[in-house]
Amino acid sequence: MNPARSSQNQPAFEDLVARFRVPGAEALVLMGSHARGDAGPFSDIDLVRFHAQHGPSGGVETTLLDGYFIVVSDVYTGQVEECFQEPERASTTIAGLRSARPLWDPSGTFASIQSRAKAFTWDAVMQEKANAWASSQMVSWIEEVQKGLAGLGTGHEGRLLNARYGLSWGMVNILRVQRGILVSGDNNVYYEVVQEVGAGSRWAGLSRRAFGMDGADSLQDQVTAGLQLYVLTSEFLAAILKQEDKRMVDEAVQRIKLVLLQ
């Protein structure tokens, strides 16, 4: 099949059931862009096998079939529960579960999961967990703050590259979870976070520069914007930072300001 195939040429999804159904699986589900109906010519086919029993996490295989890359993931009971109980997982999975298309679900295993996803609400308990997660993440990215400050002083590209990742994607993901954004897909994470914060906000402008999207041509400029983004994100989260985390975040912020104001 031509790699530039038309997005209107849909594969016969039901034909995939016999090939990818395995013993122990209770449902085979189409997820991602093909399930949502917005797939393009280079979209993978994302299949998820749901298992009732507990099992290892992270099982993923990729197959090339009839010109399509097919990515098959195995999800077990414990992982399903994480989607409804852990904010970082809920943020990235609930919308996908809602839009998923079951290809094979003889016992209604996935129908039950999808019903729960459609009824899911981001309640006070989930928000409390999200706040705690965001607070700990601000501390975990202090290492990248340190690398960024050191890299700006020495020009060490390895440190700057590590810093750029943490100070761009790290800050995006902190707000994704802390604000309870149920993202529609991994390609939309950045845009949906920016929409929530405000496309014309200073945070959005700094994030674009940190990613190199808006005139920050040099790696040093991108890291500088990322350090400023860390400071602004800490201000957004000031009210929810745990006391022990706040002490460390405040110290990181002071170091950033000291270097950037020189």
ChimeraX attribute file (.defattr): number of C-alpha atoms within 10 A of each C-alpha:
attribute: neighborCount
match mode: 1-to-1
recipient: residues
	/A:1	8
	/A:2	9
	/A:3	9
	/A:4	9
	/A:5	13
	/A:6	12
	/A:7	15
	/A:8	10
	/A:9	9
	/A:10	12
	/A:11	14
	/A:12	7
	/A:13	14
	/A:14	13
	/A:15	10
	/A:16	17
	/A:17	15
	/A:18	9
	/A:19	8
	/A:20	14
	/A:21	14
	/A:22	13
	/A:23	7
	/A:24	11
	/A:25	20
	/A:26	19
	/A:27	23
	/A:28	28
	/A:29	22
	/A:30	25
	/A:31	20
	/A:32	23
	/A:33	20
	/A:34	22
	/A:35	18
	/A:36	16
	/A:37	12
	/A:38	10
	/A:39	17
	/A:40	15
	/A:41	15
	/A:42	14
	/A:43	15
	/A:44	17
	/A:45	21
	/A:46	19
	/A:47	28
	/A:48	21
	/A:49	22
	/A:50	23
	/A:51	23
	/A:52	16
	/A:53	12
	/A:54	12
	/A:55	14
	/A:56	10
	/A:57	12
	/A:58	10
	/A:59	11
	/A:60	12
	/A:61	11
	/A:62	13
	/A:63	12
	/A:64	10
	/A:65	10
	/A:66	10
	/A:67	13
	/A:68	17
	/A:69	15
	/A:70	18
	/A:71	15
	/A:72	20
	/A:73	18
	/A:74	19
	/A:75	22
	/A:76	18
	/A:77	13
	/A:78	15
	/A:79	20
	/A:80	18
	/A:81	13
	/A:82	14
	/A:83	18
	/A:84	21
	/A:85	15
	/A:86	17
	/A:87	29
	/A:88	24
	/A:89	17
	/A:90	26
	/A:91	25
	/A:92	21
	/A:93	21
	/A:94	25
	/A:95	20
	/A:96	24
	/A:97	24
	/A:98	19
	/A:99	20
	/A:100	22
	/A:101	21
	/A:102	20
	/A:103	17
	/A:104	21
	/A:105	16
	/A:106	12
	/A:107	10
	/A:108	13
	/A:109	17
	/A:110	24
	/A:111	16
	/A:112	10
	/A:113	17
	/A:114	21
	/A:115	12
	/A:116	15
	/A:117	20
	/A:118	13
	/A:119	9
	/A:120	14
	/A:121	12
	/A:122	17
	/A:123	9
	/A:124	9
	/A:125	10
	/A:126	20
	/A:127	17
	/A:128	14
	/A:129	17
	/A:130	25
	/A:131	23
	/A:132	17
	/A:133	18
	/A:134	26
	/A:135	24
	/A:136	18
	/A:137	16
	/A:138	23
	/A:139	20
	/A:140	15
	/A:141	20
	/A:142	20
	/A:143	15
	/A:144	24
	/A:145	27
	/A:146	18
	/A:147	23
	/A:148	31
	/A:149	23
	/A:150	16
	/A:151	21
	/A:152	20
	/A:153	11
	/A:154	11
	/A:155	14
	/A:156	14
	/A:157	15
	/A:158	12
	/A:159	20
	/A:160	25
	/A:161	19
	/A:162	17
	/A:163	29
	/A:164	28
	/A:165	18
	/A:166	24
	/A:167	28
	/A:168	25
	/A:169	16
	/A:170	20
	/A:171	23
	/A:172	22
	/A:173	20
	/A:174	23
	/A:175	21
	/A:176	26
	/A:177	26
	/A:178	23
	/A:179	19
	/A:180	23
	/A:181	22
	/A:182	22
	/A:183	22
	/A:184	21
	/A:185	16
	/A:186	11
	/A:187	10
	/A:188	10
	/A:189	20
	/A:190	18
	/A:191	14
	/A:192	19
	/A:193	23
	/A:194	20
	/A:195	13
	/A:196	14
	/A:197	16
	/A:198	13
	/A:199	14
	/A:200	10
	/A:201	12
	/A:202	13
	/A:203	22
	/A:204	21
	/A:205	17
	/A:206	24
	/A:207	26
	/A:208	20
	/A:209	22
	/A:210	29
	/A:211	21
	/A:212	19
	/A:213	13
	/A:214	13
	/A:215	12
	/A:216	18
	/A:217	13
	/A:218	11
	/A:219	20
	/A:220	22
	/A:221	17
	/A:222	30
	/A:223	33
	/A:224	26
	/A:225	25
	/A:226	30
	/A:227	29
	/A:228	21
	/A:229	24
	/A:230	28
	/A:231	19
	/A:232	17
	/A:233	17
	/A:234	21
	/A:235	13
	/A:236	13
	/A:237	18
	/A:238	15
	/A:239	11
	/A:240	17
	/A:241	22
	/A:242	15
	/A:243	12
	/A:244	11
	/A:245	17
	/A:246	20
	/A:247	12
	/A:248	14
	/A:249	24
	/A:250	16
	/A:251	12
	/A:252	23
	/A:253	19
	/A:254	13
	/A:255	15
	/A:256	20
	/A:257	14
	/A:258	10
	/A:259	13
	/A:260	13
	/A:261	7
	/A:262	5
